[in-house]
Amino acid sequence: NAKLNQLAKNAGKLYFGTATDNGELNNTQYVSILSDRREFGQLTPANGMKWEYVEPEPGVFNYTDGSVVANLATKNHQLLRCHNLVWHSQLPDWVPNTNWTKETLKAALIDHVTHEARHWASQCYAWDVLNEALNEDGTYRNDTFYAVLGEEYIKIAFKAAAEADPTAKLYYNDYNIESPGPKSTAALGIVTMLQEAGLRIDGVGLQSHFIVGSTPTIDQQISNMKSFTDLGVDVAITELDIRLLLPSNATNLQQQSKDYEASVGACVQVEGCVGITVWDFWDPVSWVPGVFAGYGDADLWFANFTKHPAYYGVEAAL
Ligand code: XIL
């Protein structure tokens, strides 16, 4: 029986992959599924490449956690999506707490992106250069970077990433940009803004943290993906999980299967959608229960390592 990455490749995609994290890697049953390249052809470190781990003090770089997942992907012959270089969240305190001028923040941003992207340059298939820069209404999130530098910070980040890693695909990555609307339109605007500045952007990551029963339809997802690929960039589903209101039962698990099938099916139908990544595959290590009270069972494998019906929904889509 073919597994998910094999099916994705047969469907013309580059990979079916998963996020993973250092804490899970001591579970042998988990690691045997994670490392099966027929199931997962791509890994994303869920935390270890974020600014708070990589540059905890100004100019002090630590690649330990991120390298564990990067080196596992290399060992397993899996693609690596590197995540992320610039984000408002999981920053070390010194970033928001420094009294920046435009000049000092620009220098710190270039320094961070350059060191980090150079470090993993031989390993990253893609970089999420910029994560979650937009508000729901399509305006820019007023984080430290935007407050000090304005839209210019986005150009600074993509320029430094392109110079530091000429071969990785450079992505903008966000949530709630998976169906047409003001936030998706603003993400299209980031792509065209960079293109008009003569800077490289290769793709847009559609995080796809969905809720059972309110996942966008396959047609909404397809037309949204095409609005990006029409600009000449790739798209990828980068953080797919579909949470349900606990407890799970036959009804909500069946709906979850339909919802996974719609999302994966949209990627299959859009030529420029290169691959699908789930935001981990095993319920006990999902970020969902800790962040969305009452929700869970968002992944493809239950705690006892049996498969959700949604696994077969994904299979049907591929
Ligand atoms: C999450 C991780 O899974 C958690 O372990 C961490 O505590 C918080 O961040 N969007 C993203 C990811 O781009 O980086 C987030 O990952 C989930 C939402």
Residues whose N, C-alpha, C, O or C-beta is under 5 A from the ligand:
A	BS01	XIL	A46 W287
